[in-house]
Amino acid sequence: MKRTILLLFSLTLLFSCVKENPRLFQNEGVITGIDVSLIPCVFGCPCSSGGVYFHFTDSSYTGNIVVDNSEIFHLSPGSHFPVRVMVDWQNTSRCKIPAIIVTRFMVMQH
């Protein structure tokens, strides 16, 4: 009986420590730096300045993409770039500027 309880307890601990699985994210991407330009933003439109330089690495489209909520990444000016990330995201468009909203991310280990 004690062995059964110990086994069940051990299995519960093992399965409760689930790590984020990179395969469960929509795409891979890379943040290549912080955009420090001071171009004024139009109210209600995604800023093309003051955010991050981001692009997908597992897509045929490799251009920079405006991240509408780049503050989600919590990057400091002293961050070491490039930062590889896995992201879940949604399309958005304001003022005819295509952008994405990152809903979840994970920094990938080198």
The 8 nearest C-alpha neighbors of each residue, nearest first, counted from 0:
[[1, 3, 2, 4, 5, 6, 7, 8],
 [0, 2, 4, 3, 5, 6, 7, 8],
 [1, 3, 5, 0, 4, 6, 7, 8],
 [4, 2, 6, 0, 5, 1, 7, 8],
 [3, 5, 7, 1, 6, 2, 8, 0],
 [6, 4, 2, 8, 3, 7, 9, 1],
 [7, 5, 3, 9, 8, 4, 2, 10],
 [8, 6, 4, 10, 9, 5, 11, 3],
 [7, 9, 5, 11, 6, 10, 4, 12],
 [10, 8, 6, 12, 11, 7, 5, 13],
 [11, 9, 13, 7, 12, 8, 6, 14],
 [10, 12, 8, 9, 14, 13, 15, 7],
 [13, 11, 15, 9, 10, 14, 8, 16],
 [12, 14, 10, 11, 15, 16, 9, 17],
 [13, 15, 11, 16, 12, 17, 10, 9],
 [14, 16, 12, 13, 17, 11, 10, 18],
 [17, 15, 14, 13, 18, 12, 11, 19],
 [16, 18, 15, 14, 19, 13, 20, 12],
 [19, 17, 20, 16, 15, 21, 14, 105],
 [20, 18, 21, 17, 23, 105, 22, 24],
 [19, 21, 22, 23, 18, 24, 17, 105],
 [22, 20, 23, 24, 19, 85, 105, 107],
 [23, 21, 20, 24, 25, 19, 26, 85],
 [22, 24, 21, 20, 25, 19, 87, 85],
 [25, 23, 22, 87, 86, 21, 26, 85],
 [26, 24, 87, 86, 23, 27, 88, 85],
 [27, 25, 86, 85, 24, 28, 57, 87],
 [28, 26, 85, 56, 57, 55, 84, 86],
 [27, 29, 55, 56, 84, 54, 83, 85],
 [28, 30, 83, 82, 53, 54, 84, 31],
 [29, 31, 53, 82, 81, 52, 32, 83],
 [30, 32, 81, 80, 52, 29, 53, 82],
 [33, 31, 52, 30, 51, 80, 34, 81],
 [32, 34, 51, 35, 52, 50, 76, 49],
 [33, 35, 49, 50, 51, 48, 36, 52],
 [36, 34, 49, 33, 37, 48, 50, 51],
 [37, 35, 48, 34, 38, 49, 47, 50],
 [36, 38, 39, 48, 35, 49, 34, 40],
 [37, 39, 36, 48, 40, 47, 49, 46],
 [40, 38, 37, 41, 48, 46, 47, 36],
 [41, 39, 46, 42, 38, 44, 45, 47],
 [40, 42, 44, 43, 39, 46, 45, 94],
 [43, 41, 44, 40, 45, 46, 39, 94],
 [42, 44, 41, 45, 93, 94, 40, 46],
 [45, 43, 93, 41, 42, 94, 46, 40],
 [46, 44, 67, 47, 93, 43, 98, 65],
 [47, 45, 48, 40, 44, 67, 49, 50],
 [46, 48, 65, 45, 50, 49, 40, 38],
 [49, 47, 46, 50, 36, 34, 38, 37],
 [48, 50, 34, 35, 36, 37, 51, 47],
 [51, 49, 34, 48, 69, 33, 47, 52],
 [50, 52, 33, 34, 32, 53, 69, 30],
 [51, 53, 32, 31, 30, 33, 63, 34],
 [54, 52, 30, 63, 64, 29, 51, 31],
 [53, 55, 63, 28, 64, 29, 61, 62],
 [54, 56, 28, 57, 27, 61, 58, 29],
 [55, 57, 28, 27, 58, 54, 61, 29],
 [58, 56, 55, 27, 26, 59, 28, 61],
 [59, 57, 60, 56, 55, 61, 26, 27],
 [58, 60, 61, 57, 56, 55, 62, 54],
 [61, 59, 58, 62, 55, 54, 56, 57],
 [60, 62, 54, 55, 59, 56, 58, 63],
 [63, 61, 60, 54, 64, 55, 53, 59],
 [64, 62, 54, 53, 52, 61, 65, 55],
 [63, 65, 54, 53, 98, 66, 62, 52],
 [64, 66, 98, 67, 47, 99, 63, 97],
 [67, 65, 99, 69, 68, 98, 100, 64],
 [66, 68, 45, 100, 99, 69, 65, 98],
 [69, 67, 70, 66, 100, 71, 101, 99],
 [68, 70, 71, 66, 50, 67, 72, 51],
 [71, 69, 72, 68, 73, 50, 74, 67],
 [72, 70, 69, 73, 68, 101, 102, 103],
 [71, 73, 70, 74, 69, 104, 68, 101],
 [74, 72, 70, 71, 75, 69, 78, 76],
 [75, 73, 72, 78, 76, 70, 77, 33],
 [74, 76, 77, 78, 73, 33, 79, 72],
 [75, 77, 78, 74, 33, 32, 79, 35],
 [78, 76, 75, 79, 74, 80, 33, 32],
 [79, 77, 75, 76, 80, 74, 32, 82],
 [78, 80, 81, 77, 82, 32, 76, 31],
 [81, 79, 82, 31, 32, 78, 30, 83],
 [80, 82, 31, 30, 29, 83, 79, 32],
 [83, 81, 30, 80, 29, 84, 31, 79],
 [82, 84, 29, 107, 28, 106, 81, 30],
 [85, 83, 106, 107, 28, 105, 29, 27],
 [84, 86, 27, 105, 104, 26, 24, 28],
 [87, 85, 104, 26, 24, 103, 25, 88],
 [86, 88, 25, 103, 102, 24, 101, 104],
 [87, 89, 101, 102, 100, 86, 99, 90],
 [88, 90, 100, 99, 91, 101, 87, 102],
 [91, 89, 99, 98, 100, 88, 92, 97],
 [90, 92, 98, 99, 97, 89, 100, 93],
 [93, 91, 97, 96, 98, 95, 94, 90],
 [92, 94, 44, 95, 96, 45, 91, 43],
 [93, 95, 96, 44, 92, 43, 45, 97],
 [96, 94, 93, 92, 97, 44, 98, 91],
 [97, 95, 92, 94, 93, 98, 45, 44],
 [98, 96, 92, 91, 95, 93, 65, 99],
 [99, 97, 65, 91, 92, 66, 67, 64],
 [98, 100, 90, 66, 91, 89, 67, 88],
 [99, 101, 89, 67, 88, 68, 66, 102],
 [102, 100, 88, 103, 87, 99, 86, 89],
 [101, 103, 88, 87, 100, 104, 89, 86],
 [104, 102, 87, 86, 101, 88, 105, 24],
 [105, 103, 86, 85, 87, 84, 106, 102],
 [104, 106, 85, 84, 107, 86, 103, 21],
 [105, 107, 84, 83, 85, 108, 104, 82],
 [108, 106, 84, 83, 105, 109, 85, 82],
 [107, 109, 106, 83, 84, 82, 105, 85],
 [108, 107, 83, 82, 106, 84, 81, 80]]
